[in-house]
């Protein structure tokens, strides 16, 4: 543990303080200047305690992906403050792992090297890198495929690699932008179950953007409903926050589950304001 | 081995047709395959005729290959960095690209007189011409390859802790590699075209000069011999490039088989 390439704090063990995993206050985002400026987000207040799993849901254009990209550091908020573990977000970094819908794996690296990328960037010793790779490749069930290249894998397997790749950095926050949106529904279900298993084992704070009400209810501690957007003439904003309060594993056919789905659908399609 | 067997019928048929056409005297100005085979043997080993071409293959082959590789590597070492700069820096691109846009359509053959005036008769001119011919395919492919690196890969690398300084080596070059490599292969093929053009004037050796001089003394079998060796040499350098890049970069899935 001598030279670190980038400022980096390991996420485990989690400090037992009251510092929030993610803290957004008054977050707004404007594109452009003056008359032609469009306001994508306004006044977003949201605090995720460490280890909480929160989904963002809402119609297209409501700014949920923009919000996620702001937390990731790919875009800067034009107003308000964005803090992860008490530190203002200025740029992308390994303590905030991002899982993209289109995976974003490095096609010239095999599975093991994709997973090793982050630890190597952190200049960890080779022995430590290989034990981290072993651990997370196994955790996502790809032990037999570690020498394969991304194009040789199915979409579901590629997304597992992408998840293992960010977990290898021991991130405090996992940011997932419609991670299962491109997968068939069976693969999707399997990966949702595996995500819950991984989350329970490692307890990162998770922010997940989804279009699926069922996915949001199945996975999250809380669901944040967003509304507005350019087609509505108002900037994207939070319209409702719903506590799920069901124990894992969740039964998607249970009445309680469906009540929550109905409540969410109602909030998405007929926002109170 | 099986592939080799599949490759044989086509040349065999060409040889048969050629031989038949000569024996029927349909082709009267062209020698038959057997005469050419003897010329190849004599050109390579120098045991049959003991004339100006006997046993001179290696001299000419090395002369041409040296010019090809010299001009090609000169082009690669200048066009790859320039392509990266053009793709990465809009201001630099605004400054340089219009000029390159005018230079690019000028065919290598149009450069010949000017290059001969500036560099004189000899090897230098051939190398410069090969450089000009190889430069643009490598430049354009590098430029496009770098520009087309998916933004997603850059974001992925950023969130995994890659600094802006490291991005070029860690992501942009590996991602652009297939395109750069394709440009290099096209350029190397063109280099063999240009070397023949470059050797038609003012150089005493090289496969291009062999076929030019053989025409002047009506040694058609030597012309065909020269053509065959140019083809084989082009194939060999292409294989060397592919294998060399493969060896240097490991078994990247982005390279052709």
Interface residues (C-beta under 8 A of the other chain):
Chain A: X5 X6 X8 X72 X73 X74 X91 X92 X93 X94 X96 X97 X98 X100 X102 X104 X105 X106 X107 X108 X117 X118 X121 X122 X149 X151 X152 X165 X166 X169
Chain B: X150 X152 X153 X155 X156 X157 X158 X159 X160 X161 X162 X163 X166 X170 X171 X174 X175 X177 X252 X253 X254
